[in-house]
Amino acid sequence: MSRPHSPTGEHGKSAAVPIPTSEPEEPQRLRDEADIAEAQAREAAPSGAAMSHDEFMAQLEKEDRREETATSAVGG
């Protein structure tokens, strides 16, 4: 995923940009728009093999079990 644009201030350093508290949903909306654009780009130019929803969920569960095993091995 691409990183959001950071405003640049003097001397080429990142600048702080105040966000009004009256609009706290604005940063989330911008992240959502970036995620949607990325998803649309991936959909337009898919890479890798297609898989069903069930196959995808099984893969996620397998990864979760692997992470749980690795975490428990490290933690104790």
Residue pairs with C-beta under 8 A, 6 or more apart in sequence:
1 34
1 35
1 38
2 34
2 38
4 30
4 31
4 34
6 14
6 15
7 14
7 15
7 17
8 14
8 15
9 15
19 26
19 27
51 59
